[in-house]
Amino acid sequence: MSEFAKKVLTAAKRIPRGQTRSYKEVAVAIGQSRAYRAVASVLAKNIDKTVPCHRVIKSDGSLGGYNGLRGEKEELLRREKIS
C-alpha cells in the first residue's frame, strides 16, 4: 500500500461518528489539496471495515459511491444520524 493510501485511510479513520468530510477536505487534511479524486479512488478500493469510508462525501453534499453500494452508504449515514 502506498504512503498516500495510508494517509487517506488514517484521515478517514479520524472522522468522528456522526460527522462527514468531503473528499477535498480529506485531501487537504493529508496535505494534498488537489488530490481529491485520488482520495476517492483510494476509498473506493478500501476493504478494511475499520475505515469509515461512508463518512466521506462529495463537496456538493451528495453521497458519491461506496464500493458501488450507494444505498448501503446512505443507510450507514442514517444510522449515525447524519442527514
LUMTOR-425607 format. One record per atom (N, C-alpha, C): residue in three letters; chain; atom name; x, y, z. Coordinates in pm, 1 decimal, m for minus. Example, Ala and Ser with C-alpha at 12.3 -4.5 7.8 and 13.67 -1.06 7.14 Angstrom:
% LUMTOR-425607
@resn=ala chain=A name=N x=1319.0 y=m569.0 z=780.0 $
@resn=ala chain=A name=CA x=1230.0 y=m450.0 z=780.0 $
@resn=ala chain=A name=C x=1320.0 y=m330.0 z=780.0 $
@resn=ser chain=A name=N x=1285.0 y=m225.0 z=708.0 $
@resn=ser chain=A name=CA x=1367.0 y=m106.0 z=714.0 $
@resn=ser chain=A name=C x=1290.0 y=3.0 z=787.0 $
% end
This chain:
% LUMTOR-425607
@resn=met chain=A name=N x=84.8 y=m117.6 z=0.0 $
@resn=met chain=A name=CA x=0.0 y=0.0 z=0.0 $
@resn=met chain=A name=C x=89.7 y=124.4 z=0.0 $
@resn=ser chain=A name=N x=53.1 y=222.4 z=m79.3 $
@resn=ser chain=A name=CA x=132.8 y=344.3 z=m89.8 $
@resn=ser chain=A name=C x=120.0 y=430.6 z=36.2 $
@resn=glu chain=A name=N x=215.8 y=517.4 z=54.7 $
@resn=glu chain=A name=CA x=210.3 y=611.3 z=167.8 $
@resn=glu chain=A name=C x=88.1 y=701.5 z=155.2 $
@resn=phe chain=A name=N x=57.6 y=741.0 z=32.1 $
@resn=phe chain=A name=CA x=m60.2 y=824.5 z=7.8 $
@resn=phe chain=A name=C x=m185.8 y=752.2 z=56.2 $
@resn=ala chain=A name=N x=m201.9 y=627.2 z=18.0 $
@resn=ala chain=A name=CA x=m320.6 y=550.0 z=58.3 $
@resn=ala chain=A name=C x=m327.2 y=536.2 z=209.8 $
@resn=lys chain=A name=N x=m214.2 y=512.9 z=274.3 $
@resn=lys chain=A name=CA x=m212.2 y=502.8 z=421.2 $
@resn=lys chain=A name=C x=m258.8 y=632.3 z=485.2 $
@resn=lys chain=A name=N x=m213.8 y=745.0 z=431.1 $
@resn=lys chain=A name=CA x=m255.8 y=875.0 z=484.5 $
@resn=lys chain=A name=C x=m405.7 y=896.4 z=467.2 $
@resn=val chain=A name=N x=m458.0 y=859.2 z=351.2 $
@resn=val chain=A name=CA x=m601.5 y=874.0 z=324.4 $
@resn=val chain=A name=C x=m682.4 y=789.9 z=423.2 $
@resn=leu chain=A name=N x=m644.6 y=665.9 z=440.3 $
@resn=leu chain=A name=CA x=m719.9 y=576.8 z=528.7 $
@resn=leu chain=A name=C x=m709.6 y=621.8 z=674.4 $
@resn=thr chain=A name=N x=m594.4 y=670.7 z=714.2 $
@resn=thr chain=A name=CA x=m578.2 y=722.9 z=850.1 $
@resn=thr chain=A name=C x=m667.1 y=845.4 z=870.8 $
@resn=ala chain=A name=N x=m669.5 y=934.4 z=773.6 $
@resn=ala chain=A name=CA x=m754.2 y=1054.0 z=783.7 $
@resn=ala chain=A name=C x=m901.5 y=1015.7 z=790.8 $
@resn=ala chain=A name=N x=m942.3 y=917.8 z=713.1 $
@resn=ala chain=A name=CA x=m1082.0 y=873.4 z=715.8 $
@resn=ala chain=A name=C x=m1117.2 y=811.7 z=851.2 $
@resn=lys chain=A name=N x=m1023.4 y=739.4 z=909.7 $
@resn=lys chain=A name=CA x=m1047.9 y=679.3 z=1041.6 $
@resn=lys chain=A name=C x=m1068.7 y=784.7 z=1149.5 $
@resn=arg chain=A name=N x=m1015.4 y=902.2 z=1129.0 $
@resn=arg chain=A name=CA x=m1025.3 y=1009.9 z=1228.3 $
@resn=arg chain=A name=C x=m1156.5 y=1087.1 z=1220.6 $
@resn=ile chain=A name=N x=m1239.3 y=1059.8 z=1122.1 $
@resn=ile chain=A name=CA x=m1367.4 y=1130.0 z=1110.8 $
@resn=ile chain=A name=C x=m1460.4 y=1074.6 z=1218.9 $
@resn=pro chain=A name=N x=m1504.3 y=1160.3 z=1310.5 $
@resn=pro chain=A name=CA x=m1589.2 y=1112.2 z=1420.0 $
@resn=pro chain=A name=C x=m1725.4 y=1060.9 z=1371.5 $
@resn=arg chain=A name=N x=m1776.6 y=966.4 z=1444.5 $
@resn=arg chain=A name=CA x=m1911.8 y=915.2 z=1419.1 $
@resn=arg chain=A name=C x=m2008.0 y=1033.4 z=1423.6 $
@resn=gly chain=A name=N x=m2099.5 y=1037.3 z=1328.4 $
@resn=gly chain=A name=CA x=m2197.2 y=1146.1 z=1323.4 $
@resn=gly chain=A name=C x=m2151.6 y=1266.3 z=1243.0 $
@resn=gln chain=A name=N x=m2031.7 y=1258.2 z=1183.6 $
@resn=gln chain=A name=CA x=m1980.7 y=1367.7 z=1101.5 $
@resn=gln chain=A name=C x=m1936.8 y=1314.5 z=965.3 $
@resn=thr chain=A name=N x=m1928.1 y=1404.7 z=869.8 $
@resn=thr chain=A name=CA x=m1877.6 y=1368.9 z=737.4 $
@resn=thr chain=A name=C x=m1768.0 y=1466.9 z=699.0 $
@resn=arg chain=A name=N x=m1691.6 y=1429.8 z=599.2 $
@resn=arg chain=A name=CA x=m1591.7 y=1515.7 z=536.2 $
@resn=arg chain=A name=C x=m1603.4 y=1494.2 z=386.2 $
@resn=ser chain=A name=N x=m1567.7 y=1595.5 z=310.7 $
@resn=ser chain=A name=CA x=m1566.3 y=1578.8 z=165.6 $
@resn=ser chain=A name=C x=m1433.8 y=1515.8 z=123.9 $
@resn=tyr chain=A name=N x=m1431.8 y=1462.8 z=3.7 $
@resn=tyr chain=A name=CA x=m1307.4 y=1408.3 z=m50.0 $
@resn=tyr chain=A name=C x=m1199.5 y=1516.9 z=m49.5 $
@resn=lys chain=A name=N x=m1239.1 y=1638.9 z=m83.1 $
@resn=lys chain=A name=CA x=m1144.3 y=1750.6 z=m84.4 $
@resn=lys chain=A name=C x=m1093.4 y=1780.1 z=56.7 $
@resn=glu chain=A name=N x=m1180.1 y=1776.9 z=157.0 $
@resn=glu chain=A name=CA x=m1136.4 y=1801.3 z=294.6 $
@resn=glu chain=A name=C x=m1036.4 y=1695.7 z=340.4 $
@resn=val chain=A name=N x=m1056.9 y=1573.1 z=299.2 $
@resn=val chain=A name=CA x=m961.3 y=1467.1 z=332.8 $
@resn=val chain=A name=C x=m828.6 y=1495.3 z=262.7 $
@resn=ala chain=A name=N x=m835.3 y=1535.5 z=137.4 $
@resn=ala chain=A name=CA x=m712.7 y=1567.4 z=63.1 $
@resn=ala chain=A name=C x=m635.9 y=1681.2 z=130.5 $
@resn=val chain=A name=N x=m707.0 y=1784.5 z=173.7 $
@resn=val chain=A name=CA x=m643.4 y=1896.6 z=242.9 $
@resn=val chain=A name=C x=m581.6 y=1848.8 z=374.1 $
@resn=ala chain=A name=N x=m653.7 y=1762.7 z=445.9 $
@resn=ala chain=A name=CA x=m606.5 y=1712.9 z=575.6 $
@resn=ala chain=A name=C x=m474.2 y=1637.0 z=564.5 $
@resn=ile chain=A name=N x=m451.1 y=1574.9 z=450.6 $
@resn=ile chain=A name=CA x=m325.6 y=1499.8 z=434.4 $
@resn=ile chain=A name=C x=m220.3 y=1580.5 z=358.1 $
@resn=gly chain=A name=N x=m249.2 y=1708.2 z=335.2 $
@resn=gly chain=A name=CA x=m151.4 y=1795.2 z=269.8 $
@resn=gly chain=A name=C x=m144.4 y=1782.0 z=119.3 $
@resn=gln chain=A name=N x=m251.0 y=1730.2 z=58.7 $
@resn=gln chain=A name=CA x=m255.2 y=1710.2 z=m87.3 $
@resn=gln chain=A name=C x=m384.8 y=1770.5 z=m142.2 $
@resn=ser chain=A name=N x=m401.9 y=1900.3 z=m127.1 $
@resn=ser chain=A name=CA x=m530.1 y=1966.2 z=m153.4 $
@resn=ser chain=A name=C x=m589.5 y=1942.1 z=m292.2 $
@resn=arg chain=A name=N x=m508.8 y=1912.7 z=m388.9 $
@resn=arg chain=A name=CA x=m561.3 y=1891.7 z=m524.8 $
@resn=arg chain=A name=C x=m584.0 y=1744.2 z=m557.4 $
@resn=ala chain=A name=N x=m562.1 y=1656.5 z=m463.1 $
@resn=ala chain=A name=CA x=m569.1 y=1511.7 z=m488.6 $
@resn=ala chain=A name=C x=m701.7 y=1449.9 z=m446.3 $
@resn=tyr chain=A name=N x=m808.9 y=1526.5 z=m450.8 $
@resn=tyr chain=A name=CA x=m937.3 y=1474.0 z=m403.5 $
@resn=tyr chain=A name=C x=m989.2 y=1357.3 z=m486.6 $
@resn=arg chain=A name=N x=m958.8 y=1354.9 z=m615.4 $
@resn=arg chain=A name=CA x=m1000.8 y=1239.8 z=m696.9 $
@resn=arg chain=A name=C x=m921.2 y=1115.6 z=m659.7 $
@resn=ala chain=A name=N x=m794.8 y=1133.5 z=m628.3 $
@resn=ala chain=A name=CA x=m712.6 y=1020.6 z=m583.2 $
@resn=ala chain=A name=C x=m761.0 y=970.2 z=m447.5 $
@resn=val chain=A name=N x=m806.2 y=1061.1 z=m360.7 $
@resn=val chain=A name=CA x=m864.5 y=1021.6 z=m232.0 $
@resn=val chain=A name=C x=m985.9 y=932.7 z=m256.9 $
@resn=ala chain=A name=N x=m1071.9 y=975.4 z=m348.0 $
@resn=ala chain=A name=CA x=m1191.4 y=896.3 z=m380.4 $
@resn=ala chain=A name=C x=m1153.3 y=758.8 z=m433.1 $
@resn=ser chain=A name=N x=m1049.5 y=753.0 z=m512.5 $
@resn=ser chain=A name=CA x=m1004.3 y=625.7 z=m568.9 $
@resn=ser chain=A name=C x=m954.6 y=531.6 z=m459.7 $
@resn=val chain=A name=N x=m877.0 y=584.7 z=m366.4 $
@resn=val chain=A name=CA x=m827.4 y=501.8 z=m255.5 $
@resn=val chain=A name=C x=m944.7 y=447.4 z=m174.2 $
@resn=leu chain=A name=N x=m1038.7 y=534.7 z=m141.3 $
@resn=leu chain=A name=CA x=m1151.5 y=492.5 z=m58.4 $
@resn=leu chain=A name=C x=m1241.4 y=392.4 z=m131.9 $
@resn=ala chain=A name=N x=m1252.5 y=408.1 z=m262.1 $
@resn=ala chain=A name=CA x=m1335.9 y=315.9 z=m339.7 $
@resn=ala chain=A name=C x=m1278.9 y=174.5 z=m340.1 $
@resn=lys chain=A name=N x=m1147.5 y=163.7 z=m324.5 $
@resn=lys chain=A name=CA x=m1082.3 y=32.8 z=m327.0 $
@resn=lys chain=A name=C x=m1062.6 y=m27.4 z=m187.8 $
@resn=asn chain=A name=N x=m1093.5 y=49.5 z=m84.6 $
@resn=asn chain=A name=CA x=m1069.3 y=3.7 z=51.9 $
@resn=asn chain=A name=C x=m1159.5 y=m115.2 z=88.0 $
@resn=ile chain=A name=N x=m1102.4 y=m213.9 z=153.5 $
@resn=ile chain=A name=CA x=m1181.0 y=m328.7 z=201.4 $
@resn=ile chain=A name=C x=m1172.7 y=m343.7 z=353.0 $
@resn=asp chain=A name=N x=m1099.5 y=m253.8 z=417.1 $
@resn=asp chain=A name=CA x=m1083.7 y=m257.5 z=562.6 $
@resn=asp chain=A name=C x=m1209.5 y=m200.7 z=628.5 $
@resn=lys chain=A name=N x=m1284.5 y=m285.0 z=695.2 $
@resn=lys chain=A name=CA x=m1411.5 y=m244.5 z=756.8 $
@resn=lys chain=A name=C x=m1393.8 y=m147.6 z=873.4 $
@resn=thr chain=A name=N x=m1270.8 y=m131.1 z=923.4 $
@resn=thr chain=A name=CA x=m1248.1 y=m36.8 z=1033.0 $
@resn=thr chain=A name=C x=m1234.4 y=106.8 z=984.0 $
@resn=val chain=A name=N x=m1229.4 y=125.4 z=853.1 $
@resn=val chain=A name=CA x=m1219.2 y=258.9 z=794.8 $
@resn=val chain=A name=C x=m1360.2 y=302.7 z=754.2 $
@resn=pro chain=A name=N x=m1411.2 y=409.5 z=815.1 $
@resn=pro chain=A name=CA x=m1548.5 y=453.6 z=785.3 $
@resn=pro chain=A name=C x=m1556.7 y=535.5 z=656.0 $
@resn=cys chain=A name=N x=m1531.4 y=470.2 z=545.1 $
@resn=cys chain=A name=CA x=m1531.9 y=537.2 z=414.6 $
@resn=cys chain=A name=C x=m1665.7 y=603.9 z=384.8 $
@resn=his chain=A name=N x=m1771.9 y=549.7 z=442.7 $
@resn=his chain=A name=CA x=m1904.8 y=605.1 z=416.5 $
@resn=his chain=A name=C x=m1919.0 y=748.0 z=468.9 $
@resn=arg chain=A name=N x=m1830.2 y=792.3 z=554.1 $
@resn=arg chain=A name=CA x=m1835.3 y=928.1 z=608.6 $
@resn=arg chain=A name=C x=m1772.6 y=1031.3 z=516.9 $
@resn=val chain=A name=N x=m1719.4 y=988.2 z=404.8 $
@resn=val chain=A name=CA x=m1658.6 y=1079.9 z=308.7 $
@resn=val chain=A name=C x=m1755.3 y=1095.5 z=192.3 $
@resn=ile chain=A name=N x=m1792.5 y=1220.9 z=167.0 $
@resn=ile chain=A name=CA x=m1893.7 y=1252.3 z=66.0 $
@resn=ile chain=A name=C x=m1838.7 y=1355.0 z=m32.9 $
@resn=lys chain=A name=N x=m1917.1 y=1385.1 z=m134.2 $
@resn=lys chain=A name=CA x=m1877.1 y=1484.1 z=m233.5 $
@resn=lys chain=A name=C x=m1890.5 y=1625.4 z=m176.4 $
@resn=ser chain=A name=N x=m1818.2 y=1718.9 z=m231.7 $
@resn=ser chain=A name=CA x=m1820.8 y=1858.3 z=m184.6 $
@resn=ser chain=A name=C x=m1957.9 y=1921.9 z=m197.0 $
@resn=asp chain=A name=N x=m2038.1 y=1877.0 z=m292.2 $
@resn=asp chain=A name=CA x=m2171.3 y=1934.1 z=m309.2 $
@resn=asp chain=A name=C x=m2273.9 y=1874.5 z=m212.8 $
@resn=gly chain=A name=N x=m2228.7 y=1784.9 z=m126.0 $
@resn=gly chain=A name=CA x=m2317.0 y=1724.8 z=m26.5 $
@resn=gly chain=A name=C x=m2380.4 y=1594.0 z=m69.6 $
@resn=ser chain=A name=N x=m2364.8 y=1559.3 z=m196.6 $
@resn=ser chain=A name=CA x=m2419.3 y=1430.9 z=m241.2 $
@resn=ser chain=A name=C x=m2327.1 y=1319.1 z=m193.2 $
@resn=leu chain=A name=N x=m2377.9 y=1197.8 z=m192.9 $
@resn=leu chain=A name=CA x=m2306.4 y=1088.6 z=m130.1 $
@resn=leu chain=A name=C x=m2185.8 y=1036.9 z=m205.9 $
@resn=gly chain=A name=N x=m2192.2 y=1034.9 z=m336.0 $
@resn=gly chain=A name=CA x=m2085.0 y=969.5 z=m410.0 $
@resn=gly chain=A name=C x=m2100.2 y=819.1 z=m395.4 $
@resn=gly chain=A name=N x=m2001.3 y=745.5 z=m436.0 $
@resn=gly chain=A name=CA x=m2010.0 y=599.8 z=m430.4 $
@resn=gly chain=A name=C x=m1962.1 y=543.1 z=m298.9 $
@resn=tyr chain=A name=N x=m1988.0 y=416.2 z=m282.8 $
@resn=tyr chain=A name=CA x=m1942.1 y=344.1 z=m164.1 $
@resn=tyr chain=A name=C x=m1924.2 y=200.2 z=m206.6 $
@resn=asn chain=A name=N x=m1809.9 y=170.3 z=m263.2 $
@resn=asn chain=A name=CA x=m1784.0 y=37.1 z=m318.9 $
@resn=asn chain=A name=C x=m1899.9 y=m7.7 z=m407.9 $
@resn=gly chain=A name=N x=m1958.3 y=89.9 z=m478.0 $
@resn=gly chain=A name=CA x=m2067.7 y=60.5 z=m569.1 $
@resn=gly chain=A name=C x=m2202.2 y=40.7 z=m500.9 $
@resn=leu chain=A name=N x=m2208.1 y=64.2 z=m370.9 $
@resn=leu chain=A name=CA x=m2331.0 y=38.6 z=m295.6 $
@resn=leu chain=A name=C x=m2384.9 y=167.2 z=m233.8 $
@resn=arg chain=A name=N x=m2433.2 y=257.8 z=m314.9 $
@resn=arg chain=A name=CA x=m2480.4 y=387.1 z=m266.6 $
@resn=arg chain=A name=C x=m2588.6 y=372.0 z=m160.0 $
@resn=gly chain=A name=N x=m2680.8 y=279.5 z=m177.2 $
@resn=gly chain=A name=CA x=m2787.2 y=259.8 z=m79.0 $
@resn=gly chain=A name=C x=m2731.4 y=220.4 z=57.2 $
@resn=glu chain=A name=N x=m2627.1 y=139.7 z=58.0 $
@resn=glu chain=A name=CA x=m2565.1 y=98.9 z=183.7 $
@resn=glu chain=A name=C x=m2498.9 y=218.7 z=251.6 $
@resn=lys chain=A name=N x=m2435.8 y=304.1 z=176.0 $
@resn=lys chain=A name=CA x=m2372.3 y=423.4 z=231.5 $
@resn=lys chain=A name=C x=m2477.9 y=512.6 z=296.2 $
@resn=glu chain=A name=N x=m2586.6 y=531.8 z=226.8 $
@resn=glu chain=A name=CA x=m2695.8 y=614.0 z=279.2 $
@resn=glu chain=A name=C x=m2749.8 y=555.8 z=409.8 $
@resn=glu chain=A name=N x=m2765.9 y=425.6 z=414.5 $
@resn=glu chain=A name=CA x=m2816.3 y=359.6 z=534.8 $
@resn=glu chain=A name=C x=m2718.5 y=373.9 z=651.6 $
@resn=leu chain=A name=N x=m2590.7 y=356.7 z=627.7 $
@resn=leu chain=A name=CA x=m2490.2 y=372.3 z=733.7 $
@resn=leu chain=A name=C x=m2491.0 y=514.5 z=789.4 $
@resn=leu chain=A name=N x=m2500.2 y=612.8 z=702.6 $
@resn=leu chain=A name=CA x=m2504.6 y=752.0 z=747.1 $
@resn=leu chain=A name=C x=m2631.7 y=780.2 z=825.1 $
@resn=arg chain=A name=N x=m2742.3 y=724.0 z=780.6 $
@resn=arg chain=A name=CA x=m2870.8 y=742.6 z=850.4 $
@resn=arg chain=A name=C x=m2862.1 y=685.0 z=991.3 $
@resn=arg chain=A name=N x=m2801.3 y=567.4 z=1005.2 $
@resn=arg chain=A name=CA x=m2785.9 y=505.7 z=1136.7 $
@resn=arg chain=A name=C x=m2700.3 y=589.5 z=1229.7 $
@resn=glu chain=A name=N x=m2607.1 y=664.2 z=1172.1 $
@resn=glu chain=A name=CA x=m2521.8 y=751.4 z=1252.9 $
@resn=glu chain=A name=C x=m2583.6 y=888.6 z=1274.0 $
@resn=lys chain=A name=N x=m2704.9 y=904.1 z=1228.1 $
@resn=lys chain=A name=CA x=m2780.3 y=1028.8 z=1244.6 $
@resn=lys chain=A name=C x=m2722.1 y=1143.3 z=1163.5 $
@resn=ile chain=A name=N x=m2668.9 y=1112.2 z=1048.6 $
@resn=ile chain=A name=CA x=m2618.7 y=1213.5 z=956.8 $
@resn=ile chain=A name=C x=m2721.7 y=1226.1 z=846.6 $
@resn=ser chain=A name=N x=m2768.9 y=1346.9 z=824.9 $
@resn=ser chain=A name=CA x=m2869.5 y=1362.7 z=718.7 $
@resn=ser chain=A name=C x=m2810.0 y=1420.6 z=593.3 $
% end
